[in-house]
Amino acid sequence: MRLLQTEEELKNLIVADDWMMEILSTVETLQLPDWWVCAGIIRSKVWDVLHEKEDRTPIADIDVIYFDKEKVAEKIEKHYEQELKQISPNEPWSVKNQARMHVLNGSKPYKSAVDGIAHFPEIPTAIGVKLSKGLLEIAAPYGVRHLGAGIVEPTPFFLENNYEIYRQRMHLKQWHLRWPKLEINLQ
C-alpha cells in the first residue's frame, strides 16, 4: 500500500486528476464566500490510490461547503446546487453553509468553513480543497496523515461528544468492504 504523507503529495494527486480539477474549477466560478470541496471526493480518491484501484469508486455526492453567516437559509444552498447542476448536470452536488451546520452536531456556532470541517465526524474526511486564482489550497485541521495511511478515527469533537454517531457511521458506511486495507478504529 502506497502511503500519502504530505499536503504536497495530496495536491499533486489532485492536480493530476482532470475530473477533480474540473470540479474545483466549476465551484470556483460561483465565488462563494470561504468555500471548499471536501469529504468523500478527497477521501475516495486517496483511498483508491492506496488500494491501487484503476477505476474511481463512485461517490454519493460532491460536498461543497461555504461560510456565510448573513444568509443562512437552506434555500440559498439549494440555489447554489442548481447553479452547479446547470454547469455540470451529471454531478451529484451537495452544498451546505457551515454557518448553520453546527445545529446538526449540537456544537457551538462555527467561526469559518474550516471550523466546520474540523467538526466533521472522521479525521480522514475532515479535509477540504479549493482553487484560489488557479492555485490549489488544502484545509486539513488534523493533517493528511490519517487520510494518507488509511486510518479512520473520529475527530476530537465526535470522540468527546458524539462517539455513538461516529460508531453508527462506521457500521453504515462499510468502508472496509470497498477499501479492505483501512484501519478503522472503534472503541
N, C-alpha and C positions, 0 to 999 in steps of 0.2 A: 504494500500500500504506500503510495507516494504521499508524503505529508506536505501540507502548505503551512508555512510558519510565519510569514510576514505580510503586512499590508501591501507591500510592493509586489509580492507574488500574487496576491489576490487581484490587485489592479491589473497585472499582466494577463491573468487568466480571463478577466472580464473584457479587457481591451481586445483580446484575440477572438472574442465571441461576437460575431457580427449581429446576431439576433439580440443579444443583451445590450449592445451599444445602440441599436435601433430603438429599443425600449426606452433607454435613458434619453436619447435624443428627442423622442416623442414627448416624454414627460417634461423635458426642459422647455418645450415650446409653450406650455401653459403658464410658465413663470409663476408658479405657486410660491407662497412665502415659506421659507425654511422646509423645502421638500426633500424627500428621499424615496428611493425604491428599496424595499427591504424584505427581509424574512425569507420566504420559501424560494424565490427565484435565485437568491445567492446561495442559500444552503444546498439546494438541489444541484446546482452547477458544481459546487466544490465536492460534494459527496459523490456525484457521478464521476468526477475526475479521480477521487480517491479510490473508487471501486473499478476504475478503468472501463467504464461503460462507454460504448461507442455512440449510443443513441441517448438523447436528452430524456430524462424522466419527466413525464407530463406534470404540470403544476396546476393546482386548483384555481389559483388566482395570482395576479401580479399586484402585490401590495405597494400602493403609493401612499405615502403619508406626507402631511404638511402640518404647519402650526400657524393658526390664525385665531387668536383669542377674541377678535372683534366680530367675526362671522362664524358662529358655531352650529348653525342649523344643518341637520343631516341632508336636507335637500340641496345644499350647496355642494356637498360631496358628490351627490348623485349627478348634479350638473357637470362636475368635472369628469366623472366617469363617462358621461355621454359624449363630452368633447373628445376624450381619448378614444372612445369607440368609433367616432366619426373619422378619426385619423387612422386608427388600426382596429378595424371592426372584428378581427378574428382573435383578438387577445382578451383574456378574462380579467379585466381591470377591476380593481377594488381600491377605492380612495377613502381615506379616513383622516379627519382633522384631529391631531393629537391634543388639541386644546379641550376636547370633550371626552376623550377616551379614558381618562383617569376614573371616570364613574364606573366603567365596567370592571376595573380592577379593585375598586374600593380604596384607592390611594388619594393622596393629596394632588391637587392640580399640577400638571406637568408645566415645566418652565420653557420647554422647547420641544421640537420634534425628536431631538437626540435623547432628551429626558424620557420621552415616550418610548423610544427604542430600548432604553435601559430598563424599562418596566415590561418588556416582552417576557413570555414565560421561560424560554430556554436561552442559554448563553449563545449557542451557535446560530440561533435565529435572530439574536439582538445585534444585527449588523445592517447598515444602510449604505447605499451608494448613490451618487448623483453626478451629473455633469454641471460644471460651473464654467461657462465660457469655453466649453470644449475640453476642460480638464476634469479627469475623474477624481472624485473625492470619496473617502470612506469614513463612515462614523461607526466605530466599534468600541462602545463603552467598556467592554470586557476583553478587548483584543480579538485576535483572529485564531489564537492557538487552539481553542476548543473546536471551532469550526474546521480548521485545517487538519486536526488529528482525529476527527470523527468522534469526539467526546460530547455527550449530551448531559448537561446538568442544568438545574434551574438557576435563573438569575437570582441575585440576593433577595429581591422583593418577593419572588414566588417561594423561595426557600423559607423565608421568615413568615410570610403572611398567607400564601395561597398554595402551599405544597400539595394539597389534595387535588387541586386543579391541574398542576403540573403532572402528577401521577396519572390522572384520568386522561390527559392529553397523550401521554406516552402509550397508554393502553389503546386509545382510539387511533392514533396515528400509525402505529405498527411500522415505524420506520425501519426496524431491524429486518423486516421481510424484504424491503427494497434494497437496503444497504446493510448486508449482514455483518460487515466489519465494524459497525458502530459500537461504541461503548456507551450504553445508556445507563446512567447512574440513578438508581432508586434507593431510597432509604427504607 
